[in-house]
Amino acid sequence: MLSRFKQVDVFTLAPFKGNPLAVILEADDLTTDQMQSIARWTNLSETTFLLKPTDPSADYRVRIFTTGGELPFAGHPTLGTAHALLDSGYTPRQPGRLVQQCGVGLVELARQEADVWAFAAPPARVTPLPEAQYAALQTALKTDAIDFSAPPCAVDNGAPWLVVRLQSAEACLTLTPDPQALAAIAHAADTHGLAVYGPHAAGGPATFEIRCLMAGGSFGVGEDPVTGSANAALAGLLTQQNRRPGGGYTARQGTAIGRDGRIFVTYDDAAGKTWIGGSSVTVVDGTFRLP
């Protein structure tokens, strides 16, 4: 059995500079085990499977798999799947809008510019890291540049990250963390990785530099190139901690591993929504031989 397949690069318009995503466009006949096998085979951070929605208000339903398990939500798969669907010829029910059904429920997407779509960040549960663990956090990151005036917090919007602010973008880019200690602090906070960020100087390439350091579990290990869920977590935490830069900002991610991801955050206070946006580009377009 053949299905349409696309591999897209997310949070970039330059192929190979964002975060790749595999998308199976016709997956209704696949079992969970088959989806997991395919995700292990593609060996990307995530593989998504498009299905007919069961909620009448949704345009489509998606299941999101890492090589190790299924996620209820993830940001770059949300934008990448929407791009693949539109690139395949789908016409949204409402022009410039899409509604995705996934494990966290319904997620709204909106076109912000000709080549930029954004998703409305799902609600998140925020849990401050106990101060007793601050020393372990410094040990894990091997830095004394943590800005504890913004308390580190575990933020779970369907993908749990421990969000940590550093004093500068340079401090973020030069991190050389201890992987074993990193995993211990992440798991102690009931998260699967650290989203570490620092501000750029005025006139820099973005407002913030961010790195997402994965520590096992459903996230896998290593550094994620560009991460929608973590940027959504950061955007919400900035508001909660009264550190929000006006009506929006930009973030750069992937620099330390040779990528150049760009994230656009917009706060819509009137609607009570935070939009996490980025571009996507199709790199591979063809068919997938399903088991």
C-alpha positions, 0 to 999 in steps of 0.5 A: 500500500502506498501513501503520499509522503513529505519530508519538510524542514520547519522554522526555516525557508532554507532547506537543511537549516530548520528541523526536519519532519516526516509526514505520512499523509494517509494513515487511517489504516495504520495501527499504533505499532505500525506508526511507531515502527515507521517513526523508528525507521525515519529516525527523525525527532518526530514523524506525524500521521495524518488521519480523518478528524473525529471532531467535526470542528477540526480540519484534520487529526494528527498523531505525533511519534518520536522514535521512542513513543507518542506525544500528545502535542509538539510544535514543529510537527504541528507547523510541519504537518499543516505545511505538508497538508496545504502543500498537498492541495488541501483547502482549509474550511476557513481561509487562513485558518486550520484546526488540528485535532491531536492528543491535547485536543484542538489546536488552532493555526493561522496564516500570519504572512504568505510563508509563515503559519503559527499555532496558538500555544496550548495551555501549560502547567507551570511548576517552579524548580525547588531552590534546593535543586539550583546547585544541581542545575548549575552542575548539570549545565556547567555554568555560573551564568544562570539568571535565577531572578527568573526562576527556572520552571518546568512547563508542560503544554503536552511536551514537558520542558524545564525552562532556564534563563541565562544571562546572555545569548553568548552564555547559552551558545557556549554551554557544554553540559554534563549529559548524565547530570542533565538527565538527572535534573530534567527527570527530577523536574518531571520533564524530558529536557531543558530549554535554555535561553538567553537574551541577545544584545540590542540589534542582534539576530533575534531577541533570544537565543534558545537551545533545547537539550533532550534528556531521554524519555519520549524526547530522545537524547541530544540537542533538538534543532528547533522546538515549537513546544519549548518556544511556546513554553518560554513565551508563556513563562515570560508573560507569567514572570513579567518579562515579556518583550512587548507584543512579541519577539523573535527567537533563534535556535539551532545555531550551536549545531549548524542550523538557523531556525527562526521563531516568531512569537506574537501575543494577542491579548485581545483574544488571550492567545499566544501565537508561535510562528515559523516558515516551512519548506518541502524537501522530499515529496513522494510516496511511502510504501506502508507495511 
